């Protein structure tokens, strides 16, 4: 059974940093690209960062230069390091992967940035 579990959200002041982590189970993690999305109430879920199975990364323009996505295939984790956080980064952050078994999402972790 496939599971994605996020951790690391919380409350931080503007300009601060947080590191989110997503632990995967039930898949051969190294075979798949992984994504981080975020969503605020009333808006569509937004792709924030993606990392291919080879480690290539892409970012939304709004987070380029501030966020870094990385993966550890041995631990089956994908992390999102978020620096220079802004109030507009406040959202629920979701880990996502499109696997052979289907499209899966974590439960989400709340990130709140106070200005």
C-alpha positions in Angstrom: 0.0 0.0 0.0 1.3 3.4 -1.0 1.7 6.1 1.6 3.1 9.6 1.6 3.6 11.3 4.9 4.6 14.9 5.3 6.2 16.5 8.3 7.9 19.8 9.3 5.3 22.4 8.9 4.6 25.1 11.4 4.6 28.8 12.2 7.5 31.0 11.3 8.2 34.7 11.0 8.7 36.3 7.6 12.3 35.8 6.6 12.7 32.6 8.4 13.1 29.0 7.2 11.4 25.7 7.4 12.2 22.3 6.1 9.4 19.9 5.0 10.0 16.2 4.6 7.9 13.6 2.9 8.4 9.9 3.6 7.2 7.4 1.0 6.4 3.8 1.5 4.9 1.0 -0.7 6.8 2.1 -3.9 10.2 1.7 -5.5 10.9 5.4 -4.7 14.0 5.8 -6.9 11.9 5.1 -10.0 9.7 8.2 -9.7 9.7 11.9 -9.9 8.3 13.6 -6.8 6.4 16.9 -6.4 5.6 19.5 -3.8 2.3 21.4 -4.1 0.7 24.0 -2.0 -2.9 25.2 -1.6 -4.6 28.1 0.1 -8.3 28.2 0.7 -10.3 29.1 -2.3 -7.4 28.6 -4.7 -6.2 25.8 -6.9 -3.4 23.6 -5.7 -0.1 25.0 -7.1 3.0 23.1 -8.1 5.9 24.5 -6.0 8.8 22.2 -6.9 9.5 19.0 -8.6 12.5 16.6 -8.7 13.0 13.9 -11.2 14.3 10.4 -10.4 17.6 11.6 -11.6 17.6 14.6 -9.4 16.8 17.4 -11.8 14.7 20.1 -10.2 12.1 22.7 -11.3 10.5 25.4 -9.3 7.6 27.8 -9.5 8.7 31.3 -10.3 7.4 32.5 -7.0 9.8 30.3 -5.0 12.9 30.2 -7.3 16.1 31.1 -5.3 14.3 30.6 -2.0 13.2 26.9 -2.0 15.3 23.8 -2.6 13.9 20.4 -3.3 16.0 17.3 -2.6 15.6 13.6 -2.4 17.2 10.7 -0.6 16.4 7.5 -2.4 17.9 5.3 0.3 15.6 6.8 2.9 12.7 7.2 0.5 12.3 10.8 1.4 11.9 14.1 -0.5 12.5 17.4 1.3 11.7 21.0 0.7 14.0 23.5 2.2 12.2 26.9 2.4 14.2 30.0 3.1 13.4 33.7 3.2 9.8 32.8 3.7 7.1 35.4 2.9 3.5 35.7 4.2 2.3 34.7 0.7 4.0 31.3 1.2 1.4 30.5 3.9 -0.5 27.4 2.7 -1.0 23.7 3.2 1.9 21.9 1.5 1.4 18.5 -0.1 3.8 15.8 -1.3 2.7 14.1 -4.5 3.9 11.4 -6.8 2.4 9.8 -9.9 3.2 6.1 -9.5 2.3 3.0 -11.4 -0.3 2.4 -8.7 -1.8 5.8 -9.3 -1.6 9.5 -8.3 -1.0 9.8 -4.6 -1.0 12.7 -2.2 0.1 13.1 1.4 -2.2 14.4 4.1 -0.6 17.9 3.9 1.3 20.0 6.4 0.4 23.6 7.3 2.9 26.3 6.9 2.1 29.7 8.3 4.3 32.7 7.8 3.6 35.7 10.0 4.5 39.1 8.7 
